[in-house]
Amino acid sequence: MTKAIFYHAGCPVCVSAETDLLSLIPSNEVAIVHLGSEPQKIKEAAHAGVQSVPALVLANGNVLHINFGASIEDLK
């Protein structure tokens, strides 16, 4: 993985976290994945270690769970 991936589901918690995140990390260094719009990527997120959204998967593979908007299981 060459850049971070921010997974979210579009809830207010997620949208707020995305806004804050993009004020800290340049947009060319992070991919934004809206799992509500791209449900085929839920399995990818789970495989990366995402347990709830919003979550940021860093380029080194570490997962940062930001607050708790929704369980990845609830999105399946």
Buried (B, 14 or more C-beta within 10 A) or exposed (E): EEEBBBBBBBBEBBBBBBEEBEEEBEEEEBBEBBBBEEEEBBEBBBEBEBEBBBBBBEEEEEBEBBEEBBEBEEBE
